[in-house]
Amino acid sequence: MLTFMVREFFDPLNLLVSIATSVLTFIILYIAFHRKANRWRLQRLAFLRKIASVHKNYQSEAPAYRHSRAYIDLNKILMRNPDLVEEASSRLADVLQRYLDAKICFVEKNFGSGGILTIAGSIENKLRRPVSKLSLVRDVISISLGGEPIGNGDKVILVQDVIRTGYETVEAAQKLKRFNAIVFATVALVDCEELVKDEAFNKTGIKLISILKLSEIEEYIAKQSCRSDVKVMAGED
């Protein structure tokens, strides 16, 4: 019996079929992975273009003290452009679905009827998971949209529209810590890339995951402006 099994195992034809099957499986998985990754890159690029186009139009409306590299009023962009809410929630959902063992908590200074709250509801529908929210102005955790109580060692992933200094993230993590919850990461639609933010995240050990960076948005706007200038110059010639 042992001799038969050894022969079967070392049979050249069986060995060749086994190797071919393994290679074919690897190729199929490789292609599927890269298709998914490429689709995500294209969707992200489309979102970048839309956000950049709207942000450029709103830059002139910003108060004088906010005309800086680290400023983008994403809440206003989402409130005035409902079509972008669906895009934003889809990009966030792509990231959040990787963390099935974590509870999702949206962070905002003071919740009203802004675009970020609309995203929370949309994400709950996409992921079919409860979403909670944390107001930094009120000294309580406000549970809404079917959100479950947070505490007792729960792993929490925060969601924010924009990350600037990182102080709001740290404050939210400290508030949740009082309820014995552990914040291990935060997902932001836009990272303003302020250096002080890196210090805040390094101290807390919280991982930052950003969909877009403000420098990417500004670079796209600059490229579009250059192209427009070239077209104008070409027309004049």
N, C-alpha and C positions, 0 to 999 in steps of 0.2 A: 504493500500500500504506500509506504514511504517513498519507494523507488518510483512509483507511478506519479506521485505528487511532485517529486523533484523533476521528473521528465516534463511534466505539464508546465511547471514553472519556468524551466529553462528552454522550453520549446521555442525556436526562433520565430515561428509564425505568431504564436501567442504574445511573445515579447514585443514584436513589431506592432501588432494591433494595439497593445497596451500603451506603447510609446506614442503611436499616432493619435490615439484617443485623448491622451493627456495633452499633447501639443495642440490638437484641435480645440479642446476645452479652453486652454490658455488663450489661444488666439481669439475665440469668441468673447471671452470675458474682457480681454484687452481692448477689443474694438468697441464693446458696449460701454466700457469705462470712459474711453476717449470721446465717444459720441456724446455721452452725458456731460463730460467736462467741457466739450466744445459748445454744446447747447447752452450751458450755464454761462460761459464767457460771452457768447453772443447776446444773451438776455441781459447780462450785466452791462455790456456796451450800449445796448439800446436804452437802458435805464439811465446810464450816464449822460447820453446825448439829450434825453428829455429833461433831466434835472438841470443840466448846464444851460440849456436854452431858456428855461423859465427863470433860473437864477440870474442870468444876464439881464433880463428885463426888469427884475426886482431890485437890482443893485442900486439903481438911481433913487429908489424909494427909501432906502435905509437912512437912518439918522446919521449926521456927520461923524459922530464918535464911533459909529459902527462900520465906517468905511475902512475896514482892515482885512487882511488876508484870512483871518480866522473867523470871519462872520458869514453865516448863511442862515437865513430865516426859513428853515425847512418846514416848520409848522404852517407858516403863511403859504408856502408853495403848495403844500398838500391840501390846505383848506380851499385855495382858489382853483385848484386843478384836481378835481375828483378822479379823473382817469389815472393820475399818478398814484393814488392810494392803492389801487389794485396792483400796480407794478411794484410799489414799495412792499406791500404785504407778501407778494409772491417771492421777492428776493429774500426777505426775512424768513419766510416759511421754509425756504430751501435750506437755510442754515439751522433753524430751530429743530427741524425734523431729525437731525442727527443726534439730538440729546433727548431721547425718549424717557430717560430716568430722571430728568430735571423738571422742576416747576418753572413756568414762565411768568415773569413779573415785569410789567411796564413801569418805567420810572419817569416822573415829570414833577416839576416844581409844584404846580397846582393844576389839577385837571379841570378842564372846562369842556367845551364842545369842539376841541381842535382836531386837526387831521390825525395826530398820533393816536388818539382814542379810537378813531374810525379804523385805523390799521389794526388795533388790538382786537376789535370785533371780527375783522376780516380774517385775521390769523387763526382765531378760535374756530371759525368755520372751515378753514382750509385744513388745519391739523386735527380737528375734532378733539381738541384738548382744552381744558379750562385755562383761562388767562386771568391773572390777577394784576392789580395796579398798586403802586406806592406813590403817594403824594408826599413830597419833601416839606411842603408848607404845613400840612396837618401832621400832628405828632402821632398818627395812627396808621395802620395798614388798612387801606380801603379795598375791600374785596368786591369786585363787580364782574359782569359778563360771565357769570357762572364760575368765577374763580374759587379755588379751594383754599382753606386756611393754610398759612405757611408757618412752619415751625418743626420742632421735634427732630432736628437733624436733617431736614429736607435740603436737597441740593437745588440751588436756584440759579437760573440764568436770567440776567437782566436784559431789558430791551430799551434802548434810548434812540431818539431821533438823531441827535448830534452829540458828539463827544468833543469837548473843548479842553478844559483843565483837568477833568477827571474827578473833581471834587464832589460832584453830584453822585457819581458812582460810589465813591468811598462813603459818603453820607448814607446812601441807600443800603450799602452792605452793613454798615454799623447798626442801622435801625433793624434790619432783618436779623442781625446777630443776637439782638435782645430777645428774639423769638426762637433762638437756637437754630436758626437757618444758616446755611453756608452758601455764600455767593462764590462761585468758581469762575464765572465768565460773564461778560456783557457783550451784547450785539448792538452795533450802532449802524444806522443808515449812512452817516457821514462822519469821518474822523477828520477834525480840523488840524491835527498834527502839531499841536502846541507842545513844546518840550516839557513844560511843567507837568503835563499829563503823564508822561513816561515815569516820572518820579512817584506820582500817586499810585500808579498801577504796580510798579515794582515793589512798593512798600506793602501793599495788600496781597500781592500774588494773584490778582484777578486777571484773567486772560481777556484781551480785547480782540474782538472779531468785527471788522468793519466791512460794509458792503462797498462803499466808495470812500475815496480820500479827497479832501478839498483841493489838493494840488492837482489831481486828475481833472476835476471840474474846471478849474481855472486854466489849465493847459489846453483843454478842449475849446474853451471860450476864446483863448488867445489864438489858437490855430484857425478857428472860424473867422475871427476878425482879420487875420492876415490874408486869408483867402478872399474875403470881401474887398480888402484894400487892393489886392492884386487885380481883381476883376474890374474895380473902378478905374485903376490906372490903365488897364488894358483897353477899357472903353474910351478913355480920354485920348489914348494914342490913335 
